[in-house]
Amino acid sequence: MGHHVTVALMPSRKGKPALTEKLADDVLRVDLLDHDALSGAVHRLHGQRPVHAVVPGFEYFVPAAALLSARLGLPGLLVEAADRLRQKHLMRDTLGRAGVRSARHSLVQTGRPDWRSAVEAAVGAVSLPCVVKPVDLGGSVMVRLARTVAEAVAAVGEIANAGPDAFGLIPRPLALIEEFITGPEYSVEGHISPDGPSIVSITRKLLGDEPYFVERGHVVETLHDTALGTSVRAYIEEVIEALGLTTGVFHGEVRMTAEGPVLMEIGARLPGDHICELIQLAHGVDLAAVFVNAMLGKGTAAYTPDAESTRAAGIRFLLRPGLADYTAVTGFDEARALDGYVDSALSYAPGQPIPQAADFSGRLGWFIFTAPDALALEAALDKADQLVGFA
């Protein structure tokens, strides 16, 4: 887009430069979890080359971007709103106070000596089955379905004993026990202008096997002018107003119940998992460009995909539960030769240890396809998945 871009990265990051670093004009090495150090580094940068926008590149850094924007006098989220998104219990509490439909929930302090009895009480308040999750991580890390009190205690124990993640973040000593909401799951992507939120995509999500909530795929199709689209639009507008989102983009996740949509989570940042690419393929909208313009204060033009369009785009992640490593892969070239193929990659090389398929890190690779409609798209994604074997 012609802008000079500086990317802030953790100083501990080592190895071959990522594509992000290669595309950036400058790289700023600073502890991204230390807001004072980050603020000082950005202010020094601002003195040398004025900063015109601060854009978070990952869920963890939405509050930092809001804080920096406020200190520099730039467009951005209110810091309080960013914190409500980052801390999942604050998100739930805020929705409850505003009267917006949400899941029943209870918070457990894992640092207390009586946390096990607190889990039992929380499960009693929420009912079984329930979902256990840390309040401040992403990527479905340590999010578990518990069908018994013992499973809930074990899931909370995992959070209590967690060490630092890839960014060096140790989860807060809090676990959220939530009502298990059943029904198909969708993500909702859009942007916010002075006139309110505009939805760009309602993305159908394909989930892996419980008790985990690993996303095994996403399908972008035209769902705006359906009963589902109307229901989701009205609900997300309530959510955004309650949480105080006023600018930028949003990526929400909802489950559809007989009573209507219920929020799982929402973030004020771009979606991951190549969803932006899928949206561009299916709807022709560059959501990343929309985000940058919003953070520059240029505003965002409301956009509604063509109701006549049936073009679909999707991604399928390769999940092979129980596979610890592999020496050879078969069928990959055949899958790439299927109609509608766009792109693909393997996440692990032969001989590399493969984590358990309990969160995003257990996905072995992915394929992106497009098709004239969702039915043909899913057939292609299924075929590609079936063709690929690991030995």
Solvent accessible surface area in square Angstrom, and as a share of the most:
residue,aa,sasa,rsa
1,M,137,0.61
2,G,85,0.81
3,H,73,0.32
4,H,80,0.36
5,V,70,0.40
6,T,42,0.25
7,V,31,0.18
8,A,34,0.26
9,L,16,0.08
10,M,29,0.13
11,P,74,0.47
12,S,78,0.51
13,R,108,0.39
14,K,173,0.73
15,G,70,0.68
16,K,174,0.74
17,P,72,0.45
18,A,27,0.21
19,L,123,0.61
20,T,63,0.36
21,E,26,0.12
22,K,126,0.53
23,L,134,0.67
24,A,17,0.13
25,D,80,0.41
26,D,56,0.29
27,V,57,0.33
28,L,38,0.19
29,R,108,0.40
30,V,14,0.08
31,D,58,0.30
32,L,14,0.07
33,L,62,0.31
34,D,62,0.32
35,H,70,0.31
36,D,108,0.56
37,A,41,0.32
38,L,10,0.05
39,S,7,0.05
40,G,24,0.23
41,A,9,0.07
42,V,12,0.07
43,H,76,0.34
44,R,159,0.58
45,L,33,0.17
46,H,61,0.27
47,G,68,0.66
48,Q,149,0.66
49,R,116,0.42
50,P,83,0.52
51,V,24,0.14
52,H,123,0.55
53,A,27,0.21
54,V,20,0.11
55,V,63,0.36
56,P,13,0.08
57,G,79,0.76
58,F,80,0.33
59,E,23,0.10
60,Y,19,0.07
61,F,24,0.10
62,V,5,0.03
63,P,12,0.07
64,A,3,0.02
65,A,10,0.07
66,A,3,0.02
67,L,36,0.18
68,L,10,0.05
69,S,2,0.01
70,A,66,0.51
71,R,115,0.42
72,L,25,0.13
73,G,68,0.65
74,L,37,0.18
75,P,46,0.29
76,G,24,0.23
77,L,19,0.09
78,L,107,0.53
79,V,46,0.26
80,E,105,0.47
81,A,0,0.00
82,A,0,0.00
83,D,54,0.28
84,R,59,0.22
85,L,4,0.02
86,R,20,0.07
87,Q,29,0.13
88,K,16,0.07
89,H,17,0.07
90,L,65,0.32
91,M,4,0.02
92,R,2,0.01
93,D,53,0.27
94,T,13,0.08
95,L,0,0.00
96,G,49,0.47
97,R,184,0.67
98,A,58,0.45
99,G,69,0.66
100,V,13,0.07
101,R,102,0.37
102,S,31,0.20
103,A,4,0.03
104,R,121,0.44
105,H,56,0.25
106,S,29,0.19
107,L,72,0.36
108,V,2,0.01
109,Q,92,0.41
110,T,9,0.05
111,G,66,0.63
112,R,123,0.45
113,P,136,0.86
114,D,65,0.34
115,W,24,0.09
116,R,134,0.49
117,S,65,0.42
118,A,34,0.27
119,V,0,0.00
120,E,94,0.42
121,A,70,0.54
122,A,5,0.04
123,V,5,0.03
124,G,63,0.61
125,A,74,0.57
126,V,1,0.01
127,S,52,0.34
128,L,74,0.37
129,P,47,0.30
130,C,0,0.00
131,V,14,0.08
132,V,0,0.00
133,K,11,0.05
134,P,2,0.01
135,V,1,0.00
136,D,4,0.02
137,L,8,0.04
138,G,22,0.21
139,G,41,0.40
140,S,28,0.18
141,V,36,0.21
142,M,18,0.08
143,V,18,0.10
144,R,34,0.12
145,L,6,0.03
146,A,1,0.01
147,R,131,0.48
148,T,63,0.36
149,V,55,0.32
150,A,75,0.58
151,E,82,0.37
152,A,0,0.00
153,V,31,0.18
154,A,69,0.53
155,A,9,0.07
156,V,0,0.00
157,G,12,0.11
158,E,71,0.32
159,I,5,0.03
160,A,39,0.30
161,N,130,0.67
162,A,25,0.19
163,G,44,0.42
164,P,87,0.55
165,D,48,0.25
166,A,109,0.84
167,F,62,0.26
168,G,44,0.42
169,L,34,0.17
170,I,104,0.53
171,P,12,0.08
172,R,104,0.38
173,P,81,0.51
174,L,18,0.09
175,A,0,0.00
176,L,0,0.00
177,I,0,0.00
178,E,6,0.03
179,E,40,0.18
180,F,31,0.13
181,I,16,0.08
182,T,85,0.49
183,G,32,0.31
184,P,81,0.51
185,E,18,0.08
186,Y,20,0.07
187,S,0,0.00
188,V,0,0.00
189,E,0,0.00
190,G,0,0.00
191,H,1,0.01
192,I,11,0.05
193,S,17,0.11
194,P,138,0.87
195,D,145,0.75
196,G,21,0.20
197,P,36,0.23
198,S,19,0.12
199,I,12,0.06
200,V,0,0.00
201,S,0,0.00
202,I,0,0.00
203,T,0,0.00
204,R,50,0.18
205,K,12,0.05
206,L,24,0.12
207,L,43,0.22
208,G,15,0.14
209,D,119,0.62
210,E,81,0.36
211,P,57,0.36
212,Y,46,0.17
213,F,26,0.11
214,V,4,0.03
215,E,31,0.14
216,R,85,0.31
217,G,0,0.00
218,H,1,0.00
219,V,0,0.00
220,V,0,0.00
221,E,26,0.12
222,T,30,0.18
223,L,27,0.14
224,H,5,0.02
225,D,100,0.52
226,T,56,0.32
227,A,88,0.68
228,L,37,0.18
229,G,0,0.00
230,T,82,0.48
231,S,39,0.25
232,V,0,0.00
233,R,75,0.27
234,A,57,0.44
235,Y,10,0.04
236,I,1,0.00
237,E,74,0.33
238,E,91,0.41
239,V,0,0.00
240,I,5,0.02
241,E,146,0.65
242,A,25,0.20
243,L,0,0.00
244,G,20,0.20
245,L,9,0.05
246,T,80,0.47
247,T,26,0.15
248,G,1,0.01
249,V,1,0.01
250,F,0,0.00
251,H,13,0.06
252,G,0,0.00
253,E,31,0.14
254,V,0,0.00
255,R,18,0.06
256,M,31,0.14
257,T,36,0.21
258,A,106,0.82
259,E,130,0.58
260,G,11,0.10
261,P,4,0.02
262,V,7,0.04
263,L,0,0.00
264,M,32,0.14
265,E,49,0.22
266,I,6,0.03
267,G,2,0.02
268,A,7,0.05
269,R,51,0.19
270,L,48,0.24
271,P,11,0.07
272,G,41,0.40
273,D,33,0.17
274,H,69,0.31
275,I,3,0.01
276,C,29,0.17
277,E,57,0.26
278,L,0,0.00
279,I,0,0.00
280,Q,90,0.40
281,L,53,0.26
282,A,8,0.06
283,H,17,0.08
284,G,59,0.57
285,V,10,0.06
286,D,60,0.31
287,L,1,0.00
288,A,39,0.30
289,A,22,0.17
290,V,28,0.16
291,F,4,0.02
292,V,38,0.22
293,N,43,0.22
294,A,5,0.04
295,M,10,0.04
296,L,39,0.19
297,G,51,0.49
298,K,134,0.57
299,G,38,0.36
300,T,21,0.12
301,A,90,0.70
302,A,81,0.63
303,Y,75,0.29
304,T,94,0.55
305,P,6,0.04
306,D,84,0.44
307,A,59,0.45
308,E,147,0.66
309,S,33,0.21
310,T,91,0.53
311,R,106,0.39
312,A,0,0.00
313,A,0,0.00
314,G,0,0.00
315,I,0,0.00
316,R,9,0.03
317,F,9,0.04
318,L,0,0.00
319,L,29,0.14
320,R,60,0.22
321,P,100,0.63
322,G,82,0.78
323,L,45,0.22
324,A,69,0.54
325,D,71,0.37
326,Y,3,0.01
327,T,110,0.64
328,A,48,0.37
329,V,47,0.27
330,T,83,0.48
331,G,14,0.13
332,F,17,0.07
333,D,104,0.54
334,E,99,0.45
335,A,0,0.00
336,R,97,0.35
337,A,82,0.63
338,L,47,0.23
339,D,133,0.69
340,G,31,0.30
341,Y,68,0.26
342,V,55,0.31
343,D,56,0.29
344,S,11,0.07
345,A,34,0.26
346,L,64,0.32
347,S,60,0.39
348,Y,34,0.13
349,A,55,0.43
350,P,83,0.52
351,G,53,0.51
352,Q,82,0.36
353,P,105,0.66
354,I,15,0.08
355,P,55,0.35
356,Q,124,0.55
357,A,15,0.11
358,A,7,0.05
359,D,21,0.11
360,F,105,0.44
361,S,37,0.24
362,G,1,0.01
363,R,26,0.09
364,L,2,0.01
365,G,1,0.01
366,W,34,0.12
367,F,0,0.00
368,I,0,0.00
369,F,0,0.00
370,T,13,0.08
371,A,10,0.08
372,P,100,0.63
373,D,59,0.31
374,A,18,0.14
375,L,152,0.75
376,A,44,0.34
377,L,0,0.00
378,E,46,0.20
379,A,63,0.49
380,A,16,0.13
381,L,0,0.00
382,D,55,0.29
383,K,96,0.41
384,A,0,0.00
385,D,29,0.15
386,Q,139,0.62
387,L,55,0.28
388,V,6,0.04
389,G,27,0.26
390,F,32,0.13
391,A,84,0.65
